[in-house]
Amino acid sequence: MTTLRTALCQFTASTDPEENLRTIDTMAGQAAGEGAQLAVFPEAAMARFGIPLGPVAEPLDGPWAEGVREVARRHGLTVVAGMFTGSSDGRVTNTLLATGPDVDAAYDKIHLYDAFGFSESDTVAPGDKVVTIDVAGVRVGLATCYDIRFPELFRAHADEGAVLSVLPASWGAGPAKLDHWRLLTRARALDATLWVAAVGQAPPGPDADIRQPTKAPTGIGHSLLVGPDGRVHEEAGETPELIVSDVDVDEVAKVRRAVAVLDNRRL
């Protein structure tokens, strides 16, 4: 059996990139101690939403990204974490940095969160490229938060050979939003018959009510690992939490033989 030991690193980002980098270092070390080869952190792990993003944005060769690279090198695993980089039009880009042994890549969020009263596109420029990486010989697709509502991206991952899609997120709170989160992650796993590792920000504080909308999407927790048959294998609660679990690569081929939705497509 071929597996990719994967860590879901759920935490609450602060407004301080250096503080968040220290948290990433600590959790990556814990993940490596449990044998993880891939550690997935939330969207906006660099700094939470709800603050001006321009002042915290840095290039991919800037000090924060280099700090994440050093974390990955020191702990000997691949790290995927959300950050903000500059954009040529004066906005920022919502970027995933993926770095580790033989991996150094970035994905810019394609689908921006212009929904539920929030307008991410006011300050964030969209990406336009599908990105997959190889981690320990396993193809992994990169997606971010609101991307989960667009099945074509996850099928594009599968078409590029991915057996796992990782989805860092900072999911907006509100009525039924947890239901949406659980439903959409399971649906995307079924659409593309691949694993989905969806890692969210934990809510900002013990008194946060994830059923009540907030001005900015600051997270609801409930990070999930979903199998290619749509079954939930792991689910976090609403506080910072580290979950390390094995992604069974062979299960993807088994499910695709039974339910060949990718081969049966006509559109």
N, C-alpha and C positions, 0 to 999 in steps of 0.2 A: 504494500500500500504506500503510495506517495502522498506525503502530507506537507503542508506549509504551516508551521506553528506561528499563530497570529495573535497579537495583543491588541485589545480594544482599550485605549487609554483615555478614559472619560475624566475630564476635569473642568473646573470653572476658570476661564481665563480672566485675568485682571486687565487693567489699562496699561500695565508696565511690561513691555516686551522682555526685559531682563529677568523679571520675576517669573514670567511664563517660561522662559528658556530654562530656568533652574528646575521648574516643575517637570518639564519635558525630560531633562537629564535624569531626575530622580525616577520618574516612571519608566523611562527606557532602561535604566539599570535594573529595576525590579523585573521588567519584562524579560530582559536578557537572562536574569537569574533563573527564570522559569523556562528557559530554552527557546524563547521567541526568536524567530528569524525576521519578522515584520512587526513593527509597532506603528499603529495608526492613531493619530491624534486628531482633535476636532478641527473644523473650519475656524478661522480667526483665533487659532492658538497663539499667534503672535500678540494680539490685543483684541479684546472683545468689541463687538459692535456697540454703537451708542455713543461713540466719541468721534471727533474728526479723524479720518483715516489718513489724510495726506501727510500729517506730521510724523506718523509712525512708519509709513511705507519706506521700504529699502529695496535696492536692487538685489538680484539673486546672488551677487558676489559681495554683498554687504555684510556687516558684522553679525546680524541676527542669523542669516542663512548660514554663514560660516560657523556660527555656534552650533546650529543643528547638525551640520556636517561633522563637527568634532564629536558631538554626542553619539552619532551613528558609528563613527570610527572607534571611539573608546569602548563602546559596548558591543561592537561587532554585529550589528543588525541593521536592517533598512528601516528608516524612519520616514513616515509621511505626515506632514503637518501643514496647517493652513497659515498663510501669511499674506501680507499686502505688498505689492510692488508698484512702481510708478507706471503711468500710462502717458503716451505721447499727447493726449488731448487734455491733460490736466487732471483727469480723474485718477483713481488707482485701479489696480487689477487684483481680483480675489484669486490668489495663487496657491496651489498645493506644491510644496517642495517635497520631492521624493529623493532620498539620498541614502547610500549605504554601499556595501560591497558590490562593485561593478555597476552601480546605479547612480546617476545624477540627472534628474529630469524635473520638469515643472509642467503643471497643468493649470491653465487659466479658465476659471469657471465660465461655462458657455451660457447657461440659462440663469439670468439674474432675477432676484426675488422682487418682482414688481407685483405684489399681491398682498391681500389682507391689510391694505392701508400703508404698506411699506414700499418705498421706491429705491431699490438698490442701485438702479441704473443712473440715478442722479449723481452718484459719487463714484460708481464703479463701472469700468469699461468691460464689455464681454470678451471672452476668448472665442476662438473659432476652430480649434484643433482637438481631435480625439487623441488621447495619450494613453499608451500602455507601457508597462515596464516589465522586466523580468527579475524576479526575486527567487534566488536559489533554484533557478531553472523553471519557475512557475510564472506564467504570464498573468499580469494583474492590470486591470483597468482603473483609471482615476476619474472620479466624479465628485461633485461638491453639492451638498444640501439640496437646493431647489431643483437641481438636475434630476432628482429621483422621480419627478413628475413627468419625465420625458423618456419613454421606453426605448426610443430609437438609439439613444446614446449607449445604453447597456447592451443592446443587440450589436452595435458597432464594436464594443469591447469583445463580445463573443466572436464576431467575424474576424477580429485580429488575433484570435487564439486565446483570449483571456478565459480563465476558469474562476476567477475571483474579481469582483469589482469592489473597491474601497470607496466609502462615501463619508468623508469628514463633513460635519454639519454643525450649525448653530441654529437649531430648529426654533421657529417662533412659537411662543405659547398661545393658547386660546382654546375655545370650546372645540372639542373633537380633534384637536391637533395631534394628540397622542394616537388616536385611532387612525388618522391619516398616515402618520409615521410608520406604524406597524403594518398597515395595509399596503402602502406603497413599497416598502422594502421587500415584503414578501412577493408582491406582484412583479417587481423588477427581476427578482431571482427566477421566478417562473417564466417570465417573458423571454429571458435570455438563457435559461437553464444554466445558471452559474451561481456561485456563492456571492453573497453580499455582506460585507463587513461595514456597518453603518455606525460611525462613532460620533456622538454628539457632545456638545457642551453640557455640563451639569448646570441646573438652574442657579442663578446668582443669589444664593443665600438660603438658609434652612426654612424661611417662612414664605418662599416663593410659591405661588399657586400656578401650576402649569396650565390651568384651565382659564386663566385670566390673561388677556392680551397685554403685551408690553410694547413700549414705543419702538424698541429695536429687538431683533431676534437674538435673544441671549441664552437660549437653550432650554431643553426640557429633560435632558438625560436620556435614559432608556436606550443606550447603545445596544445594537443587535448584531448577532451573527446568524444569517439565514442560509440554509442549504439550497441547492439547485432545485429541489422539489418543493420549495416554499416553506419548509418546516423551520421554526425558530430553534436554534441550538443553544443560544445564550442570549440573555437580556439583563442589562444592568438596571439599577434603580435610579433614583433622582439625586444621588450624592456622588462625589468623585469616586471612581472605582476603576480597578484594573482587572480585566478578564483575559486570560490566555487560553487559547483553544486551538485544536488542530483542524485545519481545513483539509478535508479528504479530496485530493485532486481526482482520484479514480471515480468518485461518486458522480462527477460531472458527466463523464462518458457513459456511465450506467443510466443516468436519468435521460440523457440525450438519445440513447437507444430506445428507451421506453416511450418518450414523448418528444418526437423529432420536430418540434415547432420551428426550429431554425431551418431545417431542410424543407419543411412543408410550406414555407412562406410563398405567396404568389404576388405580393405587392412590395 
